[in-house]
């Protein structure tokens, strides 16, 4: 990984602190919670022709509809709700899963990806999230079962809350389903700030037949805590495993896909991997005959 230098900020710390202190002098006081369902279902259109139709449309989707405008700008309620939702994305992005949560999930915490815990580096240099740090690699080689049929890798990725809220249900349901099918499991591990491509590193190091990555998705203004399952058959660096060789079950959250349903789909896919000895596009082709 020597070709990538870790990101180093160029701003002067004193200047940053001075700007923050100046910005702290300005603000707005909100006396009530503007993110409640009642507030989110407020019809913002002035003098709507069909008020009940607007309400029905609002209740039918999580998207921002019938919110109205002030000239070319959104209304203050809409604007503040968007700021609150953006704040939720930042909280999830920056959230580091506590050690006790990792332990509760039954995972071996191997440490960091090659981004070495730096969020700025992780965001600016995605390739570093696709490999274990040297320290993490040593832990994997020392403590993990070799040659597993299925290897689980869990990471906060871009949403720490996704792991805390949904990874437990998905991991347990998948583990139970795979054990019931007589499929062997490796040592499930946790790595901080990984990317999907970490499966290539895990597959190469442990010689795993299947690698399953549970990772926090990029947070959005509607869902900021979604979990994704990425999987592939014999992911390796040589020959290179790409997105075409992977399968994905995404948007696992209370507003998206049910965790147990997602786990059942994943177990079914893994059975197909082992039957057809492939995954991704090649699996779809093989199943069509």
N, C-alpha and C positions, 0 to 999 in steps of 0.2 A: 504493500500500500504506500510505498515511499513516494509515488508520483503525485500524491495529494497532500497538500499542506493544510493543517488544521486552520480553520478560520480565525483571524485575529482582528478585533474591532479597531477602527481607525479614529473613533471619536475620543475626545478628551473626557475623562470621567467627571472632572469638575464642571465642564460645560454642560454635560448631560444632567447632572444634579441641579445646576442653576436653572435650566429650562424647566425641569420638573417642579422646582419650587415656585417658579413664576406661574406655571400652569395651574398649580394648586390654589392660586388666589381666585380663580374663576370657577364657577360651577352652578348647578341648578339643583334645588331641593325638591325631591319627589315625595309627596306625603302618602302615597298609596302604591301598592304593588300593581304595576302596569302589565305584568306578565301572566295574570290569572286568566283562566278560560273565559270568564265573563268579559274581561277587557279585550281579549283577543277576538272575541265574537261581536265586538261593537261595529255597527254599520257606520262607516265614516263618510259615505256619499251624502252630500247635501240634497235634501228634498228628493229622495229616490222615487221613481215612478211606481216601483213594486218593492216596498220595504220587506215584505215576507219572503219574496223571491231572493232578495239580497241575503237575508238571514239564512235561508236554506242553502245558498251557495257557500256562504262562509262556513257553515257546519259540515259541508260536504268535503272540505279540503283543508289542509294545513297551510296552503299557500296564502299569500296576502292578497285577498280579493275584496272588492267593495270597500276599500279603505279611504277613498276620496283623495283630494289634493288641495293644497293652497297655492293656486296659480300653477307654476311649473314644479313646485316642490311637494314632497309628502307632508301630511299633517304631522303635528308635533307628536301625537300619540304613536303613529306609525314609526316615525324617526327614532323615538326613544325605545320602542320595542325592538327595532333593528339593532340599536346600540347594545341593548341588553342581550340579545341573541348572539351578537358578535362577541360580547364579553364571555358568554358561555363557551364559545368555540375556543377562545384563548385560554380559558381555565382548563378545558379538556386537553388542549394541545400541550400545555406546560405541566400537566399533572404527572408526577412521578408515582407510580404504584408503590404503596408502602410495603416494606418487607413482610409484615405480618399477613398482608393480603396474598402475597406471593406464596408464603408458606401454607396458608389456608387452602390455596388452590392445589397444593401438593406438587409444586414445581421446584426444581433445582435452579436457584438463581446463579447463573454463570457469570453475570456482570454486564459489561458494555459491548456494544458493537464497535467497529473500528472508528466511529465518530467520537468515542471516548467520553460520552456523557454531555457533550456540547450541543445544545439545541441549534445554535447558529450553524455549526459545522454540519449537523445532521440535515438541516434544511437546504443549505447551499451546496452540499456535496453528497447527493444521494448514493453514489457508489460505496461510500464508507459505511452506510447502513446495511449493505448487502453482505458484509463479512464480520466475523467475530473479531474482537480485539485479540491481541496475542495472549493476554491474561485469560480471557474467556475461552479461547481455543484450548488452552492448557487444561482448564477445568473440564471442558467437554470431553477431551481425550482421556482424562484421568478418571472421571466419575460416571460417565454415561455408558449404558449397555451398547456394545458394538453389534453391528449387523442386524438391527431391529427390522421387523416387517413394517411397522409404522412408528415414526418419530414425530412427537409433538414439539413445536417451538411456539412460545407465546411472547408477544411483545406489545408494549404500549403504542409503538409506532407514532401516529399522529393524534391519538386520542386515548389518554390514560383511563378516562372514565369508562370507556368501552370494556376494558379488561376487568375493572372492578365490578361492573354491573352485570355483564353477560358472559364473560369467559367461563365462569364456574359452571353454569348450566350447560353450556355447549360442551365443555371438556368432559363433564361427568356423563352426559348422554352419549357422547361419542365413545368414550372409554367402555361404558357398559355394553353398547352395541357391538363394538369390535371384539370384546372378550366373549360375548355370547356367540359370536361367529367363529371363535377359536383363532382369532388373528392376534399375533404377538405384538406387544408394545415395548417401545424403548423407554428411556428415562425422560419424562417430560421436563422441558427446561424453559426458563424465562431469561430474556435478554433485553436490556434497556435500549430504546431507540434503534430498533432494527427496521429494515425494509423487507419487502416480499422476497427479494432475491437471497435473503439469508438461508432460504431452503436449499440453495445450491451448496452453500458452505456446510450446512448440517448434513446433507446427503453425502457430500464428499468425505467429510471427516468420519462419519459413523457407518458409511456404506449401507444406508437405509434404503429399503425398497420404496417406501412412500414417506414423504414428509408433509406434515400438516402444519400450516402457520396460522395461528389465531392472532390477528393484529388490529389495532385501532385504526379506523378509517379517517380520512381527512374530514374534519368537522365542518358542518354547514350551518346555515342560519335556521334551518328547520329541524335538523337532527344533528346534534353535536357530539353524540356518544355512540355512534354505530360501530359494530364489530364486523370484520370480514374473516372468512375462512378461505385460505389459498392452499391448494394441494397439487402435488405432482408425483408422477411415477419415476423413480430413480433420478431425482434432480442432481445434476453435477455441473462442474465448471468445464470438464472435458469428457465427452462432447458437451457443448454449452446448452443448458436448459433455458429456454426463453418463455415468454408469456404464452406462446402457441402451445407449449407443452403443459400448461397449468390450467386448473379449473378454479372458479371463484364463486362463492356464495356470499353475497354482500348485504349491507343494510340491515344487519341483525340488531334490533333495538325495540323498545316498547312501541315506537311509531312505525316500525318496519317489519322485518321478518321475525317470526317467533324463534327463539333460540333452540327449542326442542325440535321443531320442524326442520330447521337448518341442519342440526346435528344428524337427523335421520337421513337427509339428502346426502350429507357428506359420507356417512357410513356406506350408503348404497354405492356411491361413486368409488370408494376405496375397494369395495368388492369387485367392481368392474375393472379397476386398475389391475388387480391381482389376477383376474381372469384373462384379460386381453393383453396384459404386460405393456400397457401404454396409458397415456392420459392426454388431456387437452383436445386439440383438433384431431389428432390421430385416433383418439378413443372414439370420438363421434363418428369418424369415418369407418372404423372397424366395426362398430355396432350396427352401422347401416348395411354391412356386408359388402 
